[in-house]
Amino acid sequence: MKPALLLSALLLSSSAVAATVAQVKAKGVLVLGTDPTFTPFEFKGPDGQIQGFDVDIARAVARDLGVKLEIRAVGFGALMPQSVTSERVDMAMSAITITPERAKVVSFSQPYYRSAQVFIVRGGNPSKFAWPADVKGKTIGVQANTTGQYVAGEVLKPKGAVLKVYDDFAAGLADVRAGRIAALIGDAPTVTDLQKRLPGQFAQAGKDLAAEDYGMVFAKNSDLAAAANRTLAKLKANGEYQKLLNKWIVQK
């Protein structure tokens, strides 16, 4: 996962919200924090409303709790884990990878999507970037606080790659398109969506860098995680999960 840093300041000014099922039900609202720059998981539609695969799953969780869903746009750097651990949001979803390190400070739902970290290059790959070919001396873009940054630091930097860190994923894409960096690390479904929306402008290069599972994120030991797991299981059992995959992710 990656942002326009929309409304990050909101986290600093808003009051704390609920972190348990009972509190959410009493309040009547489930507050979702998300960075709406990761199409097709969360993004702003033509009407300015945040939508996407993650948002629809969060709506299902709220519906099963009998409450409304409130969406707060938060830059990824502030979203994980600060917004959750400070209880500024009840849950976070933004193509967030489940990792042992993150699980020490937050609670994850069961995985709801299997993805991979991949390399995004200019359409046609004019620089002929490839992986696992030698990356020595190549500038690779990564988004701050994402698993892509962590993996790149552990795998690519020791091989001589130069890492350029972006707060804004869109800025990284702009540098790829302009040829200022050799590649940008991103999520596989995001690359697929870029190729669909912007034909010929971007491509995936080389093999996957790392596989990963996305999870819904909650305050440590919150019973909201178990509630989310029940919703996820129901969506998969009744076919709604597959419908959401077909709606947002499966290529037509």
C-alpha positions in Angstrom: 0.0 0.0 0.0 0.2 4.0 -1.0 -1.3 9.3 -1.3 -2.4 12.9 -1.7 -2.1 13.3 2.1 -5.7 14.3 2.3 -6.9 15.7 5.6 -4.0 14.3 7.7 -4.5 17.3 9.9 -8.0 15.9 10.8 -6.3 13.4 13.0 -4.8 16.0 15.1 -7.9 18.0 15.6 -10.7 15.4 15.9 -11.8 13.8 19.1 -11.1 10.2 19.9 -13.7 7.7 18.7 -14.8 4.2 19.7 -12.6 1.1 19.7 -15.0 -1.6 20.8 -18.2 -3.1 19.4 -20.3 -1.8 22.3 -18.9 1.7 21.9 -19.5 1.7 18.1 -23.1 0.5 18.6 -23.8 3.1 21.2 -22.3 5.8 19.0 -24.2 4.6 15.9 -21.2 5.1 13.7 -18.2 3.1 12.6 -15.3 5.4 11.6 -13.1 4.2 8.8 -9.7 5.7 8.2 -8.3 5.3 4.6 -5.9 6.8 2.2 -8.1 7.3 -0.9 -5.2 7.0 -3.5 -5.1 3.3 -4.0 -7.4 2.4 -6.9 -9.3 0.1 -7.0 -9.2 -0.4 -3.2 -10.0 3.2 -2.1 -10.2 6.3 -4.3 -12.3 9.4 -4.9 -14.9 9.0 -7.6 -16.1 11.7 -10.0 -18.5 12.9 -7.4 -15.7 13.3 -4.9 -17.0 10.5 -2.7 -14.5 7.8 -1.5 -15.3 4.4 -3.0 -13.6 1.1 -3.8 -13.2 -2.6 -2.7 -12.1 -1.8 0.8 -14.9 0.7 1.3 -17.5 -1.8 0.3 -16.2 -4.4 2.8 -16.1 -1.7 5.5 -19.7 -0.9 4.7 -20.6 -4.5 5.1 -19.0 -4.5 8.6 -20.9 -1.4 9.6 -24.1 -2.9 8.3 -23.7 -6.0 10.3 -23.0 -3.9 13.4 -26.2 -2.0 12.7 -24.4 1.4 12.4 -23.5 3.9 9.7 -20.1 4.1 8.1 -18.1 7.4 8.4 -15.1 7.7 6.1 -12.1 9.8 7.0 -9.4 10.4 4.4 -6.0 10.1 6.0 -2.5 10.1 4.5 -0.9 6.6 4.8 1.9 7.9 6.9 -0.5 9.1 9.5 -3.0 6.2 9.0 -0.7 3.3 10.1 -0.6 2.8 13.0 -1.1 6.2 14.6 -4.7 6.8 13.7 -5.7 3.4 15.0 -3.6 3.3 18.1 -4.7 6.8 19.1 -8.4 5.7 18.5 -8.9 8.6 16.1 -10.5 6.0 13.8 -12.3 2.7 14.7 -10.7 0.8 11.8 -8.3 1.4 9.0 -8.4 -0.1 5.5 -6.0 1.0 2.8 -4.5 -2.2 1.2 -2.7 -2.6 4.5 -0.3 -5.6 4.6 -0.4 -7.9 7.7 3.1 -8.0 9.2 4.4 -9.4 12.5 5.8 -6.0 13.4 2.4 -4.2 12.8 0.6 -6.9 14.7 2.5 -6.0 17.8 0.7 -2.7 18.1 -2.6 -3.3 16.3 -5.1 -6.1 15.7 -5.7 -7.4 12.2 -8.7 -9.2 10.8 -8.2 -12.4 8.9 -6.7 -11.7 5.5 -9.2 -10.4 3.0 -7.0 -10.1 -0.1 -3.8 -11.7 -1.3 -1.6 -9.3 -3.3 2.0 -8.7 -4.2 4.6 -5.9 -4.4 5.6 -5.3 -8.0 7.6 -2.8 -10.0 5.8 -0.1 -12.0 7.7 1.3 -15.0 6.9 3.6 -18.0 4.8 2.0 -20.7 7.1 0.0 -22.9 9.8 -0.1 -20.2 12.3 2.1 -22.2 15.0 1.7 -19.5 14.6 -2.1 -19.7 14.3 -2.3 -15.9 13.9 -5.9 -14.7 13.9 -7.9 -11.5 15.7 -10.0 -10.2 18.3 -8.6 -12.7 20.9 -6.3 -11.2 19.4 -3.1 -9.8 22.7 -1.5 -8.8 22.6 2.2 -9.4 19.0 2.3 -10.3 16.6 4.7 -8.5 13.6 2.9 -7.2 10.6 4.8 -5.8 8.8 3.7 -2.6 6.0 5.1 -0.6 6.7 6.1 3.0 5.6 3.6 5.7 4.5 0.9 3.2 5.7 -2.7 3.1 7.2 -1.8 -0.3 9.6 0.6 1.5 10.5 -2.0 4.1 11.1 -4.8 1.5 13.1 -2.5 -0.7 15.3 -1.5 2.2 16.0 -5.1 3.0 16.3 -6.5 -0.5 17.1 -3.8 -3.0 19.2 -1.4 -1.1 21.9 -4.0 -0.2 22.1 -4.7 -4.0 23.0 -1.1 -4.7 19.6 0.4 -5.6 19.0 4.0 -4.7 15.7 4.4 -2.9 13.6 7.5 -3.3 10.8 7.9 -0.7 7.5 9.5 -1.5 4.7 10.6 0.8 2.5 10.9 -2.2 2.1 7.8 -4.4 0.9 10.0 -7.3 4.2 11.9 -7.2 6.0 8.7 -7.6 3.9 7.8 -10.6 4.7 11.2 -12.1 8.4 10.6 -11.8 8.0 7.1 -13.4 6.1 8.7 -16.3 8.7 11.4 -16.7 11.6 9.0 -16.6 13.1 10.5 -13.4 13.2 7.1 -11.6 13.6 3.6 -13.1 10.6 2.1 -11.3 8.1 2.6 -8.5 7.1 -0.2 -6.1 3.3 -0.7 -5.8 0.6 -3.2 -5.3 -0.2 -5.6 -8.2 -3.9 -4.6 -8.5 -3.0 -0.9 -8.6 -0.8 -1.6 -11.6 -3.6 -3.5 -13.3 -5.9 -0.7 -12.7 -3.4 1.9 -14.1 -3.0 -0.1 -17.3 -6.8 -0.2 -17.6 -7.4 3.5 -17.0 -4.2 4.8 -18.6 -3.4 2.5 -21.5 0.2 2.5 -22.6 1.5 4.8 -19.8 2.5 2.2 -17.2 3.6 -1.4 -17.1 4.8 -4.0 -14.7 8.5 -5.1 -14.9 10.1 -8.3 -13.8 8.9 -10.7 -11.2 6.9 -9.9 -8.0 9.1 -8.5 -5.3 7.0 -10.0 -2.4 3.6 -11.6 -1.8 1.4 -10.1 1.0 -2.0 -10.4 2.6 -4.2 -7.3 3.4 -6.1 -7.0 6.6 -8.6 -4.7 8.3 -6.9 -2.9 11.2 -8.2 -2.2 14.7 -6.9 -1.1 18.1 -5.0 -3.8 19.8 -7.3 -6.5 21.2 -10.4 -4.7 20.1 -13.4 -7.1 19.6 -14.1 -5.2 16.4 -11.6 -7.5 14.7 -13.7 -10.6 15.5 -16.8 -8.7 14.3 -15.0 -8.0 11.0 -14.0 -11.6 10.7 -17.6 -12.7 11.0 -18.7 -10.3 8.3 -15.8 -11.4 6.0 -16.8 -15.1 6.5 -20.4 -14.2 5.7 -19.5 -12.3 2.5 -17.5 -15.3 1.3 -20.2 -17.8 2.1 -23.1 -15.9 0.5 -21.1 -14.9 -2.7 -21.0 -11.2 -2.0 -17.2 -11.2 -1.7 -16.8 -12.6 -5.2 -19.3 -10.0 -6.5 -17.1 -7.3 -5.0 -14.0 -8.8 -6.6 -15.8 -8.8 -9.9 -16.9 -5.2 -9.4 -13.6 -3.7 -8.4 -10.7 -5.9 -9.2 -11.3 -8.7 -11.8 -10.4 -7.5 -15.2 -13.4 -7.4 -17.6 
